[in-house]
């Protein structure tokens, strides 16, 4: 299960992922009090033009934006409204991808606006560690459940909860390909990973409960109890002995 990528495909996907990581880093450096999600959306569009790529998310049916910008208790798929203005202490997740020569990328990081509380700083650290611990296991012969368990156990052992509604995924000529990579599961289960698969390893970690509610805009998803959430996603080539993180 899952598509094995050849060198031509990997070359295009490396470029797409590298550009995406650069753009997300640039957007992250803009995350300051008084800046809006709309500001990030417009900057992302300008940077895509400069790099000769197109925003991937605009190709999702019904979604008209290039970025998803989630703030505090927003979890995923949040629309980058101009009215969404960042304030000191906010947590801002920037989810973004591009298309280049027919190949997609997908990447997400969470950024702090100024000084955040110690607990929210720890939430960010645990969310990042959960993804990183799973990425380390993206090696041929391991199974999807090994990665899933790494994310879930990292989050839950720290006292946080993991979102089970959404999953990571393969990527290539489609934004979402097989195999699915849940952020929860049992080691030693699920499809085997094969060399030169390209997967997006992601998780959403919640400060409190991971039950979600959906906004009337049809996209924005929040935690039901108002607890903060973070999201981290890395695009990775499954290696023979070690993973290759494409979205550096």
C-alpha positions in Angstrom: 0.0 0.0 0.0 1.3 3.5 -0.9 3.0 4.8 -3.9 6.7 4.4 -4.3 8.3 7.5 -5.8 11.0 7.5 -8.5 13.9 9.9 -8.6 12.1 12.3 -11.0 9.1 12.5 -8.6 11.3 12.9 -5.6 13.3 15.7 -7.2 10.0 17.7 -7.8 8.7 16.8 -4.3 11.9 17.9 -2.6 11.6 21.3 -4.3 7.9 21.7 -3.4 8.6 20.7 0.2 11.6 22.9 0.6 9.7 25.9 -0.8 6.8 25.2 1.5 9.0 25.0 4.6 10.7 28.3 3.6 7.3 30.0 3.2 6.0 28.6 6.5 9.1 29.8 8.2 8.7 33.3 6.7 5.0 33.4 7.7 6.0 32.3 11.2 8.4 35.2 11.5 5.5 37.5 10.8 3.4 36.2 13.7 3.3 39.2 16.0 0.6 41.2 17.9 -1.5 43.2 15.4 -0.8 41.0 12.4 -3.8 39.2 10.9 -4.2 35.8 9.4 -5.2 37.6 6.2 -1.7 39.2 6.1 -0.2 35.8 6.2 -2.5 34.6 3.4 -1.5 37.5 1.1 2.2 37.0 1.8 1.9 33.3 1.1 0.4 34.1 -2.3 3.2 36.5 -3.2 5.9 34.0 -2.2 4.3 31.3 -4.3 4.6 33.6 -7.3 8.2 34.3 -6.6 9.0 30.6 -6.3 7.0 29.5 -9.3 4.6 27.3 -7.4 0.8 27.4 -6.8 -1.0 27.1 -3.4 -2.2 23.5 -3.0 -5.2 24.1 -0.7 -6.9 26.3 -3.2 -7.5 23.1 -5.2 -9.5 21.6 -2.4 -13.2 21.7 -3.5 -15.0 24.5 -1.7 -11.9 26.1 -0.1 -10.8 29.4 -1.5 -7.6 30.1 0.4 -3.9 29.0 0.2 -3.4 28.8 3.9 -5.2 27.4 7.0 -4.4 29.6 10.0 -5.6 28.2 13.4 -5.4 30.3 16.5 -5.6 29.0 20.1 -8.6 26.7 20.4 -8.9 26.3 16.6 -7.5 23.0 15.6 -7.5 22.6 11.8 -8.8 24.0 8.5 -9.3 27.5 9.9 -9.9 30.2 7.3 -7.4 33.1 7.3 -9.8 35.9 7.9 -8.6 39.5 8.1 -10.6 39.8 11.3 -8.4 37.2 12.9 -5.8 39.5 14.5 -3.0 38.0 16.6 -2.5 39.0 20.2 0.3 38.5 22.8 0.1 34.9 24.1 -1.7 33.4 21.1 -0.7 30.1 19.5 -0.9 30.2 15.7 -0.7 27.1 13.6 0.2 27.6 9.9 -0.8 24.8 7.6 0.3 25.2 4.0 1.2 23.3 0.9 2.1 24.0 -2.7 1.9 22.3 -6.1 5.0 22.2 -8.4 5.1 20.4 -11.7 2.1 18.4 -10.7 3.4 17.3 -7.3 2.1 18.4 -3.9 3.6 19.3 -0.6 2.0 19.8 2.9 3.6 21.2 6.1 2.5 22.7 9.4 4.1 24.4 12.3 2.7 26.2 15.4 4.2 29.5 16.5 3.9 31.6 19.6 2.9 35.3 19.6 5.3 36.9 22.0 5.4 35.5 25.5 3.1 32.5 26.1 2.2 30.8 29.3 4.6 28.0 30.5 1.8 25.4 30.0 1.2 26.6 26.4 4.9 26.6 25.7 5.0 23.0 27.0 2.0 22.1 24.7 4.0 23.4 21.7 7.1 21.4 22.8 5.1 18.2 23.2 3.3 18.6 19.9 6.5 19.1 18.1 8.1 16.2 19.9 5.2 13.9 19.1 5.6 14.5 15.4 9.4 14.2 15.6 9.3 10.9 17.4 7.1 9.5 14.7 9.2 10.8 11.9 12.3 9.0 13.3 10.4 5.7 12.6 9.7 6.5 8.9 12.0 3.7 7.9 11.3 0.8 5.5 10.0 -2.3 7.3 8.3 -0.3 10.1 4.6 -0.2 10.2 2.2 2.7 10.2 1.1 1.8 13.7 4.6 2.3 15.0 4.4 6.0 14.0 0.8 6.3 15.2 1.7 5.0 18.7 4.8 7.3 19.0 2.6 10.4 18.5 -0.2 9.2 20.8 2.1 8.1 23.6 4.2 11.2 23.5 1.1 13.4 23.8 -0.7 11.4 26.4 2.3 10.7 28.6 2.7 14.5 28.9 -0.9 14.8 30.1 -2.3 16.1 26.7 -4.8 14.6 24.3 -4.5 13.7 20.7 -7.1 14.4 17.9 -8.4 11.2 16.3 -10.7 12.9 13.7 -7.9 13.7 11.2 -4.9 11.7 10.0 -1.6 12.1 8.2 -1.3 10.7 4.7 0.7 9.8 1.7 1.4 12.5 -0.8 2.4 12.9 -4.4 0.4 13.7 -7.5 -2.5 14.1 -5.1 -2.5 16.0 -1.9 -3.9 13.0 0.0 -2.7 9.5 -1.0 -2.5 6.2 0.8 -1.4 5.2 3.3 -3.3 7.0 6.0 -1.1 7.8 9.0 -3.2 8.2 12.2 -1.8 10.0 15.2 -3.1 7.2 17.4 -2.7 3.4 17.3 -0.9 0.3 18.2 2.7 -0.5 17.3 3.3 -3.5 15.0 0.0 -2.9 13.2 -1.1 -1.2 9.9 0.6 -1.2 6.5 4.3 -1.7 6.1 6.4 1.3 5.1 8.5 0.9 2.0 11.5 2.8 0.8 10.7 6.0 -1.2 7.2 6.3 0.0 6.5 10.0 0.8 4.2 10.6 3.7 3.0 13.5 5.8 3.4 12.8 9.5 1.1 15.0 11.5 -0.7 15.4 14.7 -3.0 17.8 16.5 -2.4 17.9 20.3 -4.9 19.5 22.7 -4.3 21.1 26.0 -7.5 19.5 27.4 -10.0 17.2 25.7 -9.8 16.4 22.0 -13.5 16.6 21.3 -14.1 19.0 18.4 -16.9 21.3 17.1 -17.2 22.8 13.6 -17.9 26.5 12.9 -20.7 27.6 10.5 -18.2 28.5 7.8 -18.0 24.7 7.1 -14.2 24.5 7.7 -12.9 25.9 11.0 -12.7 23.3 13.7 -12.3 24.1 17.4 -11.9 22.2 20.7 -15.3 21.8 22.3 -13.9 22.8 25.8 -11.9 25.8 24.5 -8.6 24.3 25.4 -5.7 25.4 23.2 -4.4 23.1 20.4 -1.2 22.8 18.4 -0.4 21.1 15.1 2.9 20.0 13.6 3.3 18.2 10.2 6.4 17.1 8.4 6.7 15.7 4.9 9.1 12.7 4.9 10.6 10.3 2.4 10.7 6.8 3.9 14.3 5.7 3.9 16.0 2.4 3.9 17.9 3.1 7.1 16.8 6.6 8.1 14.0 9.0 7.1 14.6 12.1 4.9 12.7 15.1 6.1 11.7 17.0 2.9 10.0 19.9 4.6 13.1 21.3 6.4 
